[in-house]
């Protein structure tokens, strides 16, 4: 393929699905899960080798017209003058490694970040966060790449992150944020939101002292 030519697009996606993806971005921004740089994506519903994600834009401003299509190599199929997020590689790397993942949300929640900085694991504190009971791994980019800007800006970093995520629902990125995945867009949004809420509950519980009766994998 001529590298100057855009990769062929996947099949057309229903407008409703694109509207849902744009709404997911706005919802996560409204609920405080995303800051100005958070982003959410979904695997192309008709072509598993593609994914859909907004152009680089504050998440609360995303509309259906901002949604772009990418290959798993994170090349835009039809850029039309739009620029993708630098960290689109985070999404593409997870989709490449996990065929079961249909949506990914990545945010920089200040409630979640502390758990990627210390040895205290993020635990499942209540029923809506039961998906965390399977474990929440921490990706430390220094382990593979030394001192960096900590941004998942290429395929190698993305592959390492996906390896750390393994079969879990959420992975923390040291001094950066977290990524939540799901079998559909709604599940990924649910998990991203309740990861944020659960982190706040855990911090509040720790302030009380004593043993916490957290949920376990069983």
URSUL-V412525 format. One line per field, one symbol per residue. psi: psi as a letter, one per 40 degrees, with the letter a starting at -180 (. if undefined). A space follows every 50 residues. Layout:
# URSUL-V412525
psi = ???
This chain:
# URSUL-V412525
psi = hheeiiiiiaiiiiddddddddddddddddeediaeeiiiiiiheeheei ihiiihihdeehideehihiieefhhdgdfeihiidfddddddddddgde heihhhifheddddeeeiehihihdidefdeedeigihhhddddeahaee hgeidddddddddddbeidihihhfcaihhiieidddddddddedddddd ddddddddiihhgiiid.
